[in-house]
């Protein structure tokens, strides 16, 4: 299937997988905003957290502490945890688009995110990837092929980014929520 046909399928099916940094209160508020956003009402949106706070599982807590205080953790460990988590969610939700929140965890481990996205796209060549949130240097300077930069993807990113910032999602020239479904 060509990328163009996959984009058309995405526009008609509208299944997105949102990858948040961690399940903190701020991310949970964003998730609630997404669910209440009129511009997204025709889309199926699933969520996954790169790091889940779990007192029984010490690894995510250690990962978060390392991200916070700069402790060294083997990069392969971070990549593998993220890869397994995303692959399970890609298999379960069958999204056409993965949207990465470019917040704290992404900015600490952006190379791991890039490798994971590349690995997943190798297994699912039609899967598209976008980003939303902070327009950081790491997000802006992603290697070619990581984030799809079509007009349609950027429009979807704009909706998610405006919701994150608490704004009103952009509308099309008829005043309808964008992207159109």
TORKOL-4160 file (C-alpha; in steps of 0.2 Angstrom, whole numbers, padded with zeros to 4 digits, m for minus):
181
<pt num="1" X="0000" Y="0000" Z="0000"/>
<pt num="2" X="0007" Y="0017" Z="m0005"/>
<pt num="3" X="0009" Y="0031" Z="0008"/>
<pt num="4" X="m0004" Y="0041" Z="m0001"/>
<pt num="5" X="m0017" Y="0027" Z="0000"/>
<pt num="6" X="m0012" Y="0025" Z="0018"/>
<pt num="7" X="m0015" Y="0044" Z="0021"/>
<pt num="8" X="m0032" Y="0042" Z="0013"/>
<pt num="9" X="m0036" Y="0027" Z="0024"/>
<pt num="10" X="m0031" Y="0037" Z="0039"/>
<pt num="11" X="m0042" Y="0052" Z="0035"/>
<pt num="12" X="m0057" Y="0040" Z="0033"/>
<pt num="13" X="m0054" Y="0028" Z="0048"/>
<pt num="14" X="m0046" Y="0041" Z="0060"/>
<pt num="15" X="m0038" Y="0030" Z="0072"/>
<pt num="16" X="m0024" Y="0038" Z="0082"/>
<pt num="17" X="m0012" Y="0032" Z="0096"/>
<pt num="18" X="m0007" Y="0046" Z="0107"/>
<pt num="19" X="0010" Y="0043" Z="0116"/>
<pt num="20" X="0011" Y="0054" Z="0132"/>
<pt num="21" X="0026" Y="0056" Z="0143"/>
<pt num="22" X="0020" Y="0049" Z="0159"/>
<pt num="23" X="0003" Y="0047" Z="0168"/>
<pt num="24" X="0005" Y="0062" Z="0179"/>
<pt num="25" X="m0009" Y="0074" Z="0183"/>
<pt num="26" X="m0005" Y="0086" Z="0168"/>
<pt num="27" X="m0006" Y="0072" Z="0156"/>
<pt num="28" X="m0022" Y="0066" Z="0163"/>
<pt num="29" X="m0029" Y="0083" Z="0160"/>
<pt num="30" X="m0023" Y="0083" Z="0142"/>
<pt num="31" X="m0032" Y="0066" Z="0140"/>
<pt num="32" X="m0048" Y="0073" Z="0146"/>
<pt num="33" X="m0046" Y="0089" Z="0135"/>
<pt num="34" X="m0044" Y="0077" Z="0120"/>
<pt num="35" X="m0059" Y="0067" Z="0124"/>
<pt num="36" X="m0070" Y="0083" Z="0126"/>
<pt num="37" X="m0063" Y="0091" Z="0110"/>
<pt num="38" X="m0076" Y="0093" Z="0097"/>
<pt num="39" X="m0064" Y="0093" Z="0082"/>
<pt num="40" X="m0059" Y="0075" Z="0088"/>
<pt num="41" X="m0076" Y="0068" Z="0091"/>
<pt num="42" X="m0076" Y="0058" Z="0074"/>
<pt num="43" X="m0059" Y="0050" Z="0078"/>
<pt num="44" X="m0054" Y="0035" Z="0088"/>
<pt num="45" X="m0040" Y="0040" Z="0100"/>
<pt num="46" X="m0030" Y="0028" Z="0111"/>
<pt num="47" X="m0017" Y="0033" Z="0123"/>
<pt num="48" X="m0001" Y="0025" Z="0130"/>
<pt num="49" X="0011" Y="0032" Z="0142"/>
<pt num="50" X="0030" Y="0031" Z="0139"/>
<pt num="51" X="0032" Y="0029" Z="0158"/>
<pt num="52" X="0018" Y="0023" Z="0170"/>
<pt num="53" X="0019" Y="0027" Z="0188"/>
<pt num="54" X="0018" Y="0011" Z="0196"/>
<pt num="55" X="0024" Y="0008" Z="0214"/>
<pt num="56" X="0025" Y="m0011" Z="0211"/>
<pt num="57" X="0036" Y="m0009" Z="0196"/>
<pt num="58" X="0052" Y="m0001" Z="0200"/>
<pt num="59" X="0059" Y="0001" Z="0183"/>
<pt num="60" X="0048" Y="0016" Z="0177"/>
<pt num="61" X="0051" Y="0025" Z="0194"/>
<pt num="62" X="0070" Y="0022" Z="0191"/>
<pt num="63" X="0068" Y="0028" Z="0173"/>
<pt num="64" X="0059" Y="0044" Z="0179"/>
<pt num="65" X="0072" Y="0047" Z="0192"/>
<pt num="66" X="0086" Y="0045" Z="0180"/>
<pt num="67" X="0077" Y="0057" Z="0168"/>
<pt num="68" X="0075" Y="0069" Z="0182"/>
<pt num="69" X="0092" Y="0069" Z="0189"/>
<pt num="70" X="0103" Y="0063" Z="0175"/>
<pt num="71" X="0108" Y="0046" Z="0181"/>
<pt num="72" X="0115" Y="0034" Z="0168"/>
<pt num="73" X="0104" Y="0020" Z="0162"/>
<pt num="74" X="0108" Y="0009" Z="0148"/>
<pt num="75" X="0100" Y="0017" Z="0132"/>
<pt num="76" X="0095" Y="m0001" Z="0126"/>
<pt num="77" X="0084" Y="m0003" Z="0141"/>
<pt num="78" X="0074" Y="0013" Z="0139"/>
<pt num="79" X="0072" Y="0009" Z="0120"/>
<pt num="80" X="0066" Y="m0009" Z="0123"/>
<pt num="81" X="0054" Y="m0004" Z="0137"/>
<pt num="82" X="0047" Y="0010" Z="0125"/>
<pt num="83" X="0047" Y="m0002" Z="0110"/>
<pt num="84" X="0037" Y="m0016" Z="0119"/>
<pt num="85" X="0024" Y="m0004" Z="0126"/>
<pt num="86" X="0021" Y="0005" Z="0109"/>
<pt num="87" X="0021" Y="m0012" Z="0099"/>
<pt num="88" X="0008" Y="m0019" Z="0111"/>
<pt num="89" X="m0003" Y="m0003" Z="0109"/>
<pt num="90" X="m0001" Y="m0003" Z="0090"/>
<pt num="91" X="m0006" Y="m0021" Z="0089"/>
<pt num="92" X="m0021" Y="m0018" Z="0100"/>
<pt num="93" X="m0027" Y="m0002" Z="0093"/>
<pt num="94" X="m0022" Y="m0003" Z="0075"/>
<pt num="95" X="m0019" Y="0016" Z="0073"/>
<pt num="96" X="m0016" Y="0024" Z="0056"/>
<pt num="97" X="m0006" Y="0038" Z="0065"/>
<pt num="98" X="0005" Y="0038" Z="0081"/>
<pt num="99" X="0006" Y="0055" Z="0089"/>
<pt num="100" X="0021" Y="0058" Z="0101"/>
<pt num="101" X="0020" Y="0071" Z="0114"/>
<pt num="102" X="0036" Y="0081" Z="0114"/>
<pt num="103" X="0037" Y="0084" Z="0132"/>
<pt num="104" X="0049" Y="0080" Z="0146"/>
<pt num="105" X="0052" Y="0061" Z="0143"/>
<pt num="106" X="0053" Y="0063" Z="0124"/>
<pt num="107" X="0066" Y="0077" Z="0126"/>
<pt num="108" X="0077" Y="0067" Z="0138"/>
<pt num="109" X="0076" Y="0051" Z="0127"/>
<pt num="110" X="0073" Y="0058" Z="0110"/>
<pt num="111" X="0085" Y="0046" Z="0101"/>
<pt num="112" X="0077" Y="0031" Z="0109"/>
<pt num="113" X="0060" Y="0037" Z="0103"/>
<pt num="114" X="0067" Y="0040" Z="0085"/>
<pt num="115" X="0074" Y="0022" Z="0085"/>
<pt num="116" X="0058" Y="0015" Z="0092"/>
<pt num="117" X="0047" Y="0024" Z="0079"/>
<pt num="118" X="0059" Y="0018" Z="0065"/>
<pt num="119" X="0057" Y="0000" Z="0071"/>
<pt num="120" X="0039" Y="0001" Z="0072"/>
<pt num="121" X="0037" Y="0009" Z="0055"/>
<pt num="122" X="0048" Y="m0005" Z="0048"/>
<pt num="123" X="0035" Y="m0017" Z="0054"/>
<pt num="124" X="0020" Y="m0007" Z="0049"/>
<pt num="125" X="0026" Y="0003" Z="0034"/>
<pt num="126" X="0010" Y="0012" Z="0031"/>
<pt num="127" X="0009" Y="0018" Z="0049"/>
<pt num="128" X="0012" Y="0037" Z="0050"/>
<pt num="129" X="0020" Y="0047" Z="0065"/>
<pt num="130" X="0017" Y="0064" Z="0070"/>
<pt num="131" X="0021" Y="0075" Z="0085"/>
<pt num="132" X="0012" Y="0088" Z="0096"/>
<pt num="133" X="0016" Y="0099" Z="0111"/>
<pt num="134" X="0032" Y="0109" Z="0113"/>
<pt num="135" X="0041" Y="0113" Z="0097"/>
<pt num="136" X="0058" Y="0108" Z="0105"/>
<pt num="137" X="0074" Y="0107" Z="0096"/>
<pt num="138" X="0074" Y="0088" Z="0098"/>
<pt num="139" X="0056" Y="0087" Z="0090"/>
<pt num="140" X="0061" Y="0100" Z="0076"/>
<pt num="141" X="0077" Y="0091" Z="0071"/>
<pt num="142" X="0071" Y="0074" Z="0070"/>
<pt num="143" X="0079" Y="0063" Z="0057"/>
<pt num="144" X="0071" Y="0061" Z="0040"/>
<pt num="145" X="0057" Y="0049" Z="0040"/>
<pt num="146" X="0053" Y="0049" Z="0058"/>
<pt num="147" X="0039" Y="0061" Z="0058"/>
<pt num="148" X="0027" Y="0063" Z="0043"/>
<pt num="149" X="0026" Y="0081" Z="0037"/>
<pt num="150" X="0012" Y="0081" Z="0026"/>
<pt num="151" X="m0001" Y="0095" Z="0027"/>
<pt num="152" X="m0014" Y="0083" Z="0034"/>
<pt num="153" X="m0002" Y="0077" Z="0048"/>
<pt num="154" X="0003" Y="0095" Z="0052"/>
<pt num="155" X="m0016" Y="0099" Z="0053"/>
<pt num="156" X="m0019" Y="0085" Z="0065"/>
<pt num="157" X="m0004" Y="0090" Z="0075"/>
<pt num="158" X="m0010" Y="0108" Z="0076"/>
<pt num="159" X="m0027" Y="0102" Z="0084"/>
<pt num="160" X="m0018" Y="0091" Z="0097"/>
<pt num="161" X="m0006" Y="0105" Z="0101"/>
<pt num="162" X="m0019" Y="0118" Z="0103"/>
<pt num="163" X="m0029" Y="0107" Z="0115"/>
<pt num="164" X="m0013" Y="0104" Z="0125"/>
<pt num="165" X="m0011" Y="0123" Z="0126"/>
<pt num="166" X="m0029" Y="0125" Z="0131"/>
<pt num="167" X="m0034" Y="0134" Z="0115"/>
<pt num="168" X="m0047" Y="0131" Z="0103"/>
<pt num="169" X="m0043" Y="0119" Z="0089"/>
<pt num="170" X="m0041" Y="0128" Z="0071"/>
<pt num="171" X="m0056" Y="0127" Z="0060"/>
<pt num="172" X="m0057" Y="0125" Z="0041"/>
<pt num="173" X="m0063" Y="0139" Z="0030"/>
<pt num="174" X="m0081" Y="0135" Z="0034"/>
<pt num="175" X="m0079" Y="0136" Z="0053"/>
<pt num="176" X="m0079" Y="0117" Z="0055"/>
<pt num="177" X="m0067" Y="0108" Z="0067"/>
<pt num="178" X="m0051" Y="0103" Z="0058"/>
<pt num="179" X="m0046" Y="0091" Z="0052"/>
<pt num="180" X="m0062" Y="0087" Z="0043"/>
<pt num="181" X="m0068" Y="0069" Z="0044"/>
